[in-house]
Amino acid sequence: MTFIFVFRDKNFNAVGPALSRKAKLISSQFEERHEEKTVQEIKQFVARLPHMMATKASLATRML
């Protein structure tokens, strides 16, 4: 889901904290890679990676 739809109806003062929470969520998802032990877990992480990277790029664009 794109950020414009998520934040479209929010008050301007609420957007900053919401973006911050989303950034922390993305960071924690990337840190999960250290917890992966089996090949299957690593494959699942790699499968989620494109979506996580796209979300991170979109978030970086909004926070500039």
Residue, then its C-alpha position, 0 to 999 in steps of 0.5 A: m500500500t502506498f503512503i499517500f493512501v495511509f496518510r491521506d486522511k491524517n492531520f498534518n501533526a500526526v503524519g510525522p509520528a506515523l512516519s517515524r513508527k513506520a521507519k522503526l517497523i521497517s528497521s526491525q524487519f531488516e534486523e530480523r535477518h540476524e535471527e534467521k537460522t535455517v535455509q527456509e527462514i533465510k529464503q522467506f526473508v529474501a522473499r520479503l526483501p523486495h517489498m521491504m526495500a520498496t517501502k523503505a525507499s518510499l518512506a525515505t522519499r516522504m521524509l525528505 
